[in-house]
């Protein structure tokens, strides 16, 4: 199929499935989890199917006994918390690797019943939206990892960069600014249909998935308005007092909502270092951030977001690499939009 792309996460998955009985593949709705499971598993079950969900909730032992040939994929697993104690028992009886692949649109750590059952019993992969290199059918870039190991920028390094940097057509970069990288959305070129898909998706995320994590009494409209205000600050330090004046949402509630938004993969929070403290955030997907914002997004900030959303793939898909993204702000007007630190060094962009 023309729209199918090889995912950089596949090489990480192929290694993890060899030694872990359960592997989790988690990410934003429409990020391609279902396709990923269909390509990597020998049998597939979706809890978006009401019949499957009812059985998983009411009789999880029977549900697991009916799984097909391993590895068996269970999609949207967060919808059935009773399933996880039964999974714990399956792994206790047999530690054979490659039994079950779980996927979901909600992070495990955000749901207590799931977290307590499977802590130490599974390994997770974050499936990111498609990057420019995936869209261009190119290999995962290693340049960021090369740069972070270097202490001095010299002529030899400059020559190396010129050979390794992706040769991307400007039309692809410009398209990414508009269409983003969610496979269920980014290949829709009809603007009206794409907007409707994003709108419907946001309603599901805020009115169902978010409430699984944080059962807030705020209406969908209030949540949408708050997220719209956040979208205008993509890449910036979050200012709860300013957002409270705009949206009327208390600062304590904002903190809980931000945690929930990160748990369902709408945003990523990064710490702020330097003269300012707090957190900055980037939306998970370029097109979703653009669609949610109520005003036109500054082009420079949009391009910063594009770089972050693509640079991170080199780190997220490097198995065993410990890293941390942050933003650096110092007086009077010094700002590094994002930097990444590993044991080998620090790279600021």
MARVOGU-608968 format. One record per atom (N, C-alpha, C, O): x, y, z. Coordinates in steps of 0.05 Angstrom, whole numbers, plus 5000, padded with zeros to 4 digits. Each point is the difference from the previous one (the first is absolute). Example, Ala and Ser with C-alpha at 12.3 -4.5 7.8 and 13.67 -1.06 7.14 Angstrom:
2
526448865156 498250245000 501850245000 502150005013 497250214973 501650245001 498550225014 501050225004 
//
This chain:
349
501749765000 498350245000 501850255000 502050015013 497150194972 501650244996 500550155026 502150135004 496049865015 500350155025 501449855022 500650125021 500049634975 501549855020 502950085001 501250044979 499949985045 502850075003 501349805020 498749915019 503850024977 501549855020 500550185024 500850234997 498749665027 500250165024 502749965013 501049775002 500350445007 502549985014 499849845026 501949885009 495650115002 499649855025 500249704996 500449855019 499550064956 500049714995 502649865009 499949795011 502450344984 502549885008 500249975031 501149815010 497850395004 499949985029 498249775009 500749845018 496950154970 498149795007 501149724995 499749835017 501650134961 501149744993 502049905020 500349765005 501150425008 501949925021 498649955026 500649805014 497550374994 498649965025 498349755001 499949875021 498950064957 498149775000 501649745004 498849795005 503850224991 501649765003 500649925029 500749785006 499050425013 500649935028 497850085020 500349935023 497650204968 497950085019 497449864993 499249994976 499449895044 497449864994 497850194990 498349924985 501850335025 498050204992 501550254991 501850105013 497450014963 501150254990 497750194996 497949934989 502450325021 497950204996 500850204979 502350094999 495849974983 500450204979 497950215004 497649964995 503350285014 498150205008 500450264984 502350064992 495650095004 500350254986 497250134995 498049895007 502250334980 497650164993 498049844983 500849824985 496750255018 498049884981 500850074972 500950234994 498649594987 500650034972 503050014994 500850094978 500949825041 502950014995 501049754985 502349994992 495949825005 500849764985 500349755016 501349814991 497750185034 500449775017 498649754989 501249785001 496450254989 498549774989 501649884977 500349754999 500650414983 501549904977 502649875010 500849794989 500550335031 502449895011 499549725011 501649814996 496250155019 499449745012 499349804978 500849775002 497750324978 499349814979 502549904985 500049784989 502150395010 502449934986 501949835017 501649854989 498150175037 502049865017 498949775016 501549845011 495850134990 498849795016 498849784982 499250064977 500649705034 498749784985 497049995004 498649864985 500450275035 497150035004 499550275012 501750125013 495849984983 499450285008 497250015011 498149894990 501750265032 497450055014 499950295007 501950125011 495850014984 499650285006 497850035021 497849904997 502850255025 498050055020 498250244993 498350075015 502250044961 498050194989 497649844990 497850124995 502549625001 497849824993 498549945026 501149895019 496350184982 498449985025 499949715010 500049955024 499849864958 499849725008 502649915014 500049875021 502350204967 502649945011 500350145027 501049885019 498250374982 500350155025 498349885022 501049985023 496549954972 498349885020 501249755012 500049965024 501149874959 501249755009 502550065017 500449875020 501350324971 502450075014 499550115028 501549965018 496250184985 499350125025 498649805018 500649985024 497649874965 498349825016 501449735006 499649885021 502050024961 501449755004 502850014987 500449874979 501450285033 502750034988 501549744996 501549984981 498249835037 501449754997 499149864974 501649904985 495750095010 499049884976 500950154975 500749884980 499350395022 501050164978 502849934992 500649964976 501250025044 502849934995 500349724989 501949944985 496449885024 500249724990 499249974971 500749814987 497950395002 499149994973 501850154981 499550024976 502750095034 501950144983 501249804979 500349775006 500350344971 501149834979 502949955003 501250035022 500149904955 502849935000 501750245009 499650234992 502549715024 501750215012 502150094979 500949844984 500050415018 499050215019 497250094992 499450034977 498950015044 497350084996 499750295008 500850085022 498050094961 499750285005 497350075012 498049904991 502050275030 497550095012 500150314998 501650135013 496649984971 500050284994 498150155019 497949895007 502850355001 498550185018 499549855027 497850005010 504349885000 499849845024 499250155025 498949885019 501550394981 499350155024 497050015006 499250085022 499249844959 497150005004 499049775018 497750005008 504149814998 499149775017 502049955023 501649824999 498350355022 501749965023 500049725012 502049915009 495649954992 500049735012 501849804985 500649795010 500250284965 501749824985 502849975011 501349804996 499650415019 502850005007 500949825023 502149884998 496250085022 500749795020 500249734987 501649835008 496650124972 500149744986 502649974983 501149794998 499750434990 502550004985 502449955019 501949864993 498050265031 502149955020 500249705006 502349905003 495549974999 500049715006 501149844976 501449805004 498050284972 501049874976 503050015000 501449804994 499750445012 502950034999 501349855024 502349914997 496350085026 501149855022 500449704993 502049885008 496150014978 500049724993 502049944977 501249795000 499250404982 501849964978 501450264993 498750204993 503949805009 501650244994 501249994972 501850144994 497149694990 500949974972 499750274986 497950125001 504249974986 499850274986 498249994976 499549794988 499550445005 498450034975 497249895001 499049904980 499750115044 497349895002 497950204991 498349944983 501850315028 497850194996 501250274994 501950095012 496750054969 500750284995 497550175006 497949964989 502450225029 497950185008 500350274987 502350104997 495550024995 500250284990 497850165013 497949905008 502650364993 498050175012 500650304996 502250074992 495850095012 500250294996 500350145027 499850255001 500649605020 500350115027 502549875013 500349764999 501450415012 502449895013 499249825024 498150065014 503449734989 499449815022 500350135027 498349955018 503750224986 500550105027 497750175010 499850065024 498550034958 497850185008 497549855010 498250135010 501849614989 497849845010 501049805020 501549824993 497750215032 501249865022 499749694998 502049865005 495650054987 499649714999 501949874980 501049785004 499450364974 501849894979 502950015009 501549814997 499250425014 502850045009 500849805021 502249884998 496150065021 500749825022 500249714990 501549845011 496950094969 500049724990 502549944983 501049785001 499950424983 502049934980 502750135004 501849974983 498650185039 502650125005 502149785001 499749815015 502450224969 502149804999 499449764983 501749824998 496050174990 499249774984 499750054971 499549824984 500950435008 499950074971 501950224994 500950155018 499849884957 501750234991 498350154979 498449894985 501950385015 498450174983 501550134978 502450055002 496250014977 501050174978 498050224995 497649954999 503350304999 498350214991 500150014970 502250034988 495549944999 499950034971 499350294994 497850105005 504250044984 499750294994 498650044973 499949814984 498950425012 499050064973 502349974979 502350025007 496949934969 502049974978 501950245000 499150235001 503449714996 502050214997 500550054970 499149854983 502350375012 500750064972 501649774987 499649944976 502249945039 501649784989 498349764993 500549864980 497450095036 498249774994 498350074976 499649834982 499450425016 498450084977 501749984975 498949944978 503750135024 501749994977 501249734995 501649964981 497649845035 501049724998 503049995003 501449864985 499750295034 502850005006 500549875027 498249975016 504349974989 500849875026 499750205023 500050244996 499949655028 500050175024 502650175001 502249884998 497650385004 502450175000 501749955025 499049985022 503649994974 501949965022 501550265006 501650015019 498050204964 501550255004 499750125028 502050075012 495649945000 499850115027 501749855020 501250125018 498949614979 501649845019 503050054995 501549995019 499250064956 502850074994 500850275013 502150025012 496250174984 500550275011 500350015030 501850135011 496649725002 500050015030 502549885011 500750055023 500749794962 502549875009 502550184995 502149955011 497550274973 502250174993 500350235020 498050125008 504549954998 500650225018 500750254985 499650235009 501549744966 501050224985 498849994972 500049784987 499050445003 499050014973 502250094981 500850235000 500349584985 502350064982 499349934971 497849934994 504250114989 499649964971 499249714994 498349954983 502949865031 499449724995 497149945007 498649854986 500450265036 497349965008 498150134980 497949894993 502850354998 498350144980 499849834974 497849984989 504449905003 499949834976 498249765005 498549914982 501849975042 498449775007 497050075000 498449844990 500950395020 497250095001 498950024972 497749924994 503950204988 499050054973 499449744985 498449994982 503049795026 499549744988 497749865012 498649844987 500850215039 498049845014 497350145001 497949865004 502050404992 497550145003 497949914979 500849944978 496750045030 498049914982 499650194977 499950245004 499949654972 499450164977 497050004996 498949824985 499750365027 497150014999 499050224982 501050225001 497149714982 498950204982 498550215016 498549935019 501750324974 498750215015 496949965000 498750085019 500249804960 497249954999 499149825023 497850035011 503949774996 499349815021 500150155027 498249955017 503750224987 500250165025 497650185002 498750015022 500650134957 497650185001 497549845004 498250105015 501649664974 497649845004 499849915029 497849995011 504549955001 500049915028 498950225019 498649945019 502150304975 499050235016 497050015001 498850095019 499949824959 497150014998 498749745008 498049995015 503149784975 498749745003 500949845023 498749815009 503750255003 501049865023 500849714992 500649944978 499349885043 501049734995 498249785010 500949775002 496650295005 498149795008 499049854975 498650134984 502149625013 499249864975 497150014994 499250004976 499150005045 497150014995 499050274991 497650034994 504250175005 499250274993 501750124978 499050134982 503749825020 501850164983 499849944971 501050164983 497849625009 499849944971 497450104988 499449974977 498950165040 497550114990 500650284990 500750185015 499149864959 500650264988 497650194998 500450244997 497249655006 497750185000 499850145027 499749875021 500650394979 500250155025 497549975018 500349975024 497450024964 497549975016 499949735013 499449985024 501249814961 500049735012 502149975021 499549885021 502950244975 502149985020 499250155025 500549905022 498350334975 499150155024 497949855015 500049995025 498149884961 497949855013 501249765015 499149935022 502949934966 501249785013 501450085026 499849875020 501750364978 501350105024 498050095022 500549965023 497350164968 498050095019 498749765014 499750005025 499549804960 498849765012 502049865019 499349905021 503250094970 502149875017 500450155026 500249875021 499850394978 500450165024 497749965020 500449985024 497149994965 497749965018 500349735014 499449985024 501549814962 500449745012 502250015021 499749895022 502550254972 502250025018 499250145026 500749915022 497950324975 499450165024 497649905015 499950025024 498149874962 497549925013 500049715009 498249925016 503749924975 500249725010 502749945012 500249945023 501950074960 502649915009 501050175024 501149885019 498750384979 501050175022 498549945026 501350005022 496149944977 498549955024 500649735012 499549955024 501849874961 501049755011 502350055020 500349865019 501250354975 502350075016 499250195023 500849975023 497650244969 499250205020 497150054996 499250144982 499149765036 497150024997 499050285007 498650045020 502250164965 499350285005 497150064994 498749864984 500250345030 497350084996 499850224978 497850084993 504550014997 500050194978 498649894976 500349764993 498250404993 498649924975 502049974978 502350095001 496949784977 501749974977 500750284989 502350044992 495850145008 500650274990 502150145016 501850134989 498149855038 502150125017 502749874995 502050144999 498049604998 502649864994 501150084973 502450054998 495849974983 500950084973 501250285000 502050054987 496750135027 500950285001 502750025014 501850154992 498649685028 502650015014 502249894982 502250114999 497249674987 502049884983 500650194976 502350024991 495750135000 500450204979 501950215009 501750094985 498050005040 501850215011 502949895002 501950144995 498349605013 502649885001 501449994973 502450034997 496049914982 501149974974 501450254990 501949984984 497250255024 501250254992 502750045014 501650174992 498949685030 502550025014 501949764995 501849955016 497749914962 501749774994 502950075000 500850194986 500849675029 502950055001 500850215021 502350065002 495750055012 500550215020 499749905028 498849795005 502150375014 499649945028 497150035007 498750204993 500149605020 497250015008 499750215022 501550005019 496550184978 499450215019 497249965011 498150104989 501749755033 497349935011 498350245007 497650004996 503750215015 498450245008 498850144976 497750085001 503849934977 498950134975 497849824989 497950104990 502549645010 498049824989 497450005017 497849974990 502550085037 497750015017 498350254992 497549985000 503850244994 498550244992 498649964973 497850114996 503449734986 498849964974 497749805001 498050044987 502449745028 498249784999 498249965025 498049874999 502950265024 498549965024 500649745015 498749945020 503249914970 500749745013 502150055021 502150134995 497449785030 501850055022 502849874995 500249824984 501850295029 502749904996 500449715009 501449854988 497250085034 500249725009 498749814980 501149794994 496650294995 498749834979 501749994975 500149794987 501250435006 501750004977 502349805002 500649854981 500550135043 502249815005 499049714994 501549844988 496150105022 498949734996 499349954970 500449784990 498650434997 499349974972 502549964983 500049834982 502150325024 502549974985 501149725003 501049884981 498950015043 500949725005 498349814983 501049824987 496450235012 498249824985 500550034970 500049814985 500550445005 500550054972 502649854991 500149904978 501850105040 502549864994 499549695000 501249864985 497150065033 499449715002 498649894976 500249764994 498350414991 498749914976 501450104975 498850004978 503650095025 501850064978 499250244983 500750024976 497850175036 499550254985 502450195002 500750134980 500649885044 502350185003 502349845013 499649795011 502850334987 502349915015 501150235016 500450224989 500049745037 501150215016 503049975003 500949775003 500650454996 502849995005 500750215021 498750215001 503249735016 500750185022 501450254988 501249994978 498850235037 501350254993 502350045019 499749995024 502650074965 502450065015 500950294995 499150134981 502849965035 501050274997 498750195020 499649925023 499850334969 498950195018 497049955006 499050095021 499749774962 497149945004 499749715008 501649834992 496450115023 499349735008 497249934991 498450184994 501049575005 497349924992 500249794978 502049854999 496050144983 500049814978 499350154974 498450195001 502749714978 499150084973 498749764988 500449775009 498050274970 498749774988 500050024969 500050224989 500149554999 499649984971 497749804995 499849805013 498550274968 497949814993 501249774985 502150024987 496749755016 501149754988 500050024970 501949904987 496150225001 499850004971 499750294990 498650165012 502849894966 500050274988 497250094990 499250225006 499449604980 497550084989 497950035022 498350184998 501849665022 498050025022 500350265015 498150145006 504449944999 500650255013 498950244984 498850185010 501749804964 499150214982 497050024998 498850214999 499949555001 497050004999 498750105025 497950134999 503349805024 498850075026 500250305005 498250125012 504150004980 500450295006 497850174987 499149954978 500150255037 497850174990 501150234982 498450144987 504249895012 501250214984 502249884983 500849775004 500250394977 502249914983 502549975016 500650175017 500949624979 502449945015 502450144987 500350004976 501450125041 502450134990 501849804986 500449785010 500650294966 501549814983 502549915014 500749764998 500750425016 502549925013 499449795021 501449805002 496550245014 499349815021 499149734987 500649795011 498050234967 499249754986 502449844991 500149765002 502050384989 502449874990 501549885024 501249794997 498950355025 501249895024 498749735008 501349805006 496050204993 498549765006 500649774981 500349775008 500050304966 500749804980 502749875006 500349764998 501750415009 502649895006 499949825025 501149785000 497550315021 499849835024 498749744994 501049795008 496850214977 498549764995 501549804983 499449765000 502650344985 501649824984 502649925013 500949774998 500450425016 502549945013 499649785021 501849835004 496050175011 499649825022 500049714992 500649825016 498650124958 499849734991 502749855003 500149775007 502150374988 502749885001 500549905029 501549805003 497450335017 500549935028 497949795009 500749815014 496850244980 497949815009 500449724988 499349815014 501850174962 500349744988 502849895002 500749824984 500950285034 502649895006 499849835025 499850115022 500249634975 499549825023 502050035022 502449994994 496750055030 501850015023 501250275005 501550035020 498050174963 501150275004 498550165021 497550034997 503950075023 498750175020 500350294991 502350094994 495550065004 500150274991 497950175013 498049895011 502350374988 498050185012 500050264984 502050124996 495649954994 499650264986 499450225020 498749955020 502250294975 499450235017 500250254983 501050004978 498050225033 500350264988 501650185018 499949985024 501850194964 501750185015 499350294995 499850084977 499650075044 499350284998 501750165019 500249935024 501050294967 501750175017 499650294992 499250064977 501250125042 499850294995 502350104983 502249885002 497450324982 497550154997 498149884980 497650015003 503549864976 498249894980 501249764986 499849964976 501549875041 501449764989 498249765004 499049955022 500549914956 498149775001 501049784982 500450054976 499949725035 500549764984 497449845000 499349885020 499350114958 497349884999 499949715012 498249935014 503849914979 500249745012 502949904998 501550064982 499249795038 502649875001 499649725010 498049945013 503949884982 499849735009 502749925014 502150064989 497749815034 502349935015 500149695003 498149875006 504350024988 500549725005 502549985017 501250205008 499749564998 502449965016 502550094984 502150065012 497649964962 502350074984 500350304994 502150094992 495750065013 500250284996 497350134997 497949885007 502150374984 497550154998 500050144973 502050124991 495749874996 499650134973 497850205002 497749925006 502850334989 498050215000 499350094972 501850024983 495750035012 499150084973 498550275003 499150114980 
//
